[in-house]
Amino acid sequence: MRKAVIGGLVALLLTGCIAPPSQPVGRREAELVKASLEDVFARDLQFIYEEIRDNYVNLPCKEQLLGFDWDELYAHYAARLEEVETQKDFFLLASAFVSELRDGHAALYPYRGRPEVEQELYDFDPALKSLFAVRLIEGSPIIVESALPFPLVGAEILAINGINFLELVEAASRHFFYGATDRAAVERVMADQYFLNYLALVSGPFPGQLEIVFRSSDGRLGSFTLNAHQPYAPDQPEPAQPLDPLPELAIEEGIALIRVPTFDVSSKEFGARLKAIEQELKTAGVQGVVLDLRGNGGGNESFRELLAYLVREETVVAAYRYRESPRFQEIYRLRPLYDLLLGRRRRGEREPGYSSWYHWTVQPKGEGVLRSLPAAVLVDRLVFSSADRFVGAVLEHDLAVVVGTEIALSGHGLSTPVLLPSGNYVLRYGFQELRDAQFAHLENQVREPHLFAEQTLADYHQGVDTALAQAVAWLQVQGQRVSRSTGSGVQ
């Protein structure tokens, strides 16, 4: 007991030493200050190649899974440096190189400490991204929100400046691969409007005007033109309130809907909110619970707080290890000790260059209210990182029925920013490999839901949330079965 207490105290002291750094590690190479752009671009690309080769958590697995050779890929992209003349050219080349990893935790982006670089790449008014939102529904890009003075909501966007919109989005996803599959990356590009970033990269200067062609819900073609540098901004008498990142509860027609928008929150605050929700549900008399994770891009280990309200016994939800590379030793050398002191060490074959295996476990929490009710988890293709691990654990341990689209799993974590030698860009990639409790690979794997449900156009135009409606219908059937078997409603 005393050893456990001491170990816990030491682990607490180490907490500040094992978190990913908030600022990029590494430094700008002084000798590049007076170098030619050609030499700077060549050095940055070489650095990306060597950094991934020497430190990326599971490069051999990626090479086998995706059928590439990292050395050959580098030779291919290095040969194309002769085509590169501008920062935009270089970023297009280098981001495509990084995206070959098909890892949403690996990305290249301009260093925030040098805003002039970002402004050179993305030379458009960021307010453009707030003018309308697009969602892929039955394969069609539908405008679902609009701040423009036109009746656009419900229309299908067809083209921007003569470029087929879907082709623009798919091309952008090959440079902004923020997902675990091609389809997930496309939907993330659309949701976060990275197609505008890509349009900036493939243009010289960003177009002064954007001509957007659309098809209205009744089939009529139309278009409108925006001044790209002075976009329309509606008057807002009151500033929009920031969305609450913590879970929110709503109760409608005997069903509890708990929205979980992110796991990128304080675990303590997240747990306190869940406790408050459980207390409210104790006297609500609901038939079932919907946990809505759609759009949840993950965050941290707070996902285990939510799992703790669903599991009935101590449950292993993931195994993990680290690549003990030079960069790992520089940043995280104390992390294995931290895991060991917390009792996370797990038996498993240890490979050269990797740490021992560790695991995350979840102990039941709460008063059992959520465990006593039929539960459905709503998902879509934007679920990522720790959120897809939550859904994966739900599927593996049969904790709830999963309703929605397929889920693309991501098995790499501890994403860490590293500054490129030029000081212009940051390469972010992971040092932690996650697997399931049986050591099966997760990265780039796909899991099917129990009930496939995706928004239909017919439902959208009638204001019906297709997936939510199916989840609620399933819960109502379960509630009726419980009523018939007990002779009374769920209390």
Phi, psi and omega in degrees: 000314180297319178298320180296319180295315180297316178300319179295321179294318179296318178300321178298319179294330181279347187307318181290348183261354188243356180282149176303140181294145180283336179245153181300141173274166182095180183213162175283135181278119187300326184293346180275351184301319181257008181283160177289157177303322180301316180290323178296314180298317181297319180293318179297318180294319177299320180297316178303313180302310184289322181297315178291316180302318188268344189226336186300138196300324187213054182299316179302322179294319179296317180299321180287315184293317186261352174074037176235165173243121186299321178297317180292322177298317179298316179300321179297312182287325178297325179294336181273358179299334180294343177273350188272126179237330186236170176299324178297316178301314183295316182295322176301316181292309186291322179292325175294322177299310180296323182291347175299338180287343181050049183229113181294346176270355179251125184205156174242135179207158180294144181290126182296338180287350177233076186300337181295333178290313179298321180293327178289322180288311188247074186273058175221162180288121180302339179297342176304327183288349181261002186277328176202156178239142184238143179223139179277115180234119184051041177081359181250134178280107186255133175285113186257344175216147180207134175256010182272154182278044179225151178282077187259336184301127183098351180277153177266126178277128187256320185202154172234120182050042176082358179265126176307127188296315181296322177294324176297316180295315181296321177296318179298324182293342178279355176242334178241073186272078182260075180183195178238352174221166180300317181295318179296321179295320178299315182292327177290319177301319181290316183296319183262004174058039175291350176296333175289322176298317180293320178301323177296320183292323184271356175264161171290262162281152178300139183305139180292332178227148176244119174262117183250121180260136182220165173239122181290168183296340177264011173093359181277141177274145178206172178206159173213158183239134178247141167283112188292340183257348174222067185292157178299132177231111182293151176292134178236102183300329179232138178296142180296138179283136178297144180290142178287121181282349181274160180303143179234142182250134170225143180239122179224127175050044175080007179241132177270125176251116179250111179274126180239087189286335183199159169250011180271063184217170174295127179300325180295313179293322178298313179297321179296320178294319178297321179297318179295320178296318179299320179298321179292324182288338182303325183246011185276339179064038183276158179273335184189176185229135172250122173261109185266104180258009183300132181083357182286112181269012177092209183156267182222201185281006179297345177300334180289335176298318180289319177301327183297338178274354181251327183287151180257348179208170178303129188226132174277122184254347177190148169251150181208161176210172181239152169271117185275070184267172177304317181292323178299315181296327179293321188258319193238026188301335181270355185295316177301324176296318178302312179296321180297315181294332177276004178074028183267356182299139182223144177291142180172156182296128179260125181264151178303135179087358180237157178284178168295170177271144176230172180212155172259132174240158179231129175260143178303140178232164174082189183260010175086010182296310180294323180292337183274352185248147170301136184230141175236142178247120179272131182224160170215185186284355177273352177294128189208159172061231183296337177291322178286335175290324175300311182295319178301318179294322177299317179292316184294328185248011174053053184268340180193170174270133181262128184236130178143214181269178172295156181243127175267121185275147175240127185248017181238132180225195184057047182294130190228134181273135179232129181284135176283158185304329180289339187079005183268333188226161177236133173256124179247132179204170188256154177246353186247128176256125176259141170227171179282182186297339179259015178069018177283143180298145177248322186305126178067012175273155183241136176241137179269146177286167174293318179235114179284129179211129180220145182305132175258155178295321181299314179294319182302314183290344176261003179077024182257130174275101189303309184294317179297319180298320179291322179296315180296318179300318179296317181295322180295322176297317179297320179296321178294322178295318178296319180298317181293324184282335183253344182079007179207166179284166175293128180264000000 
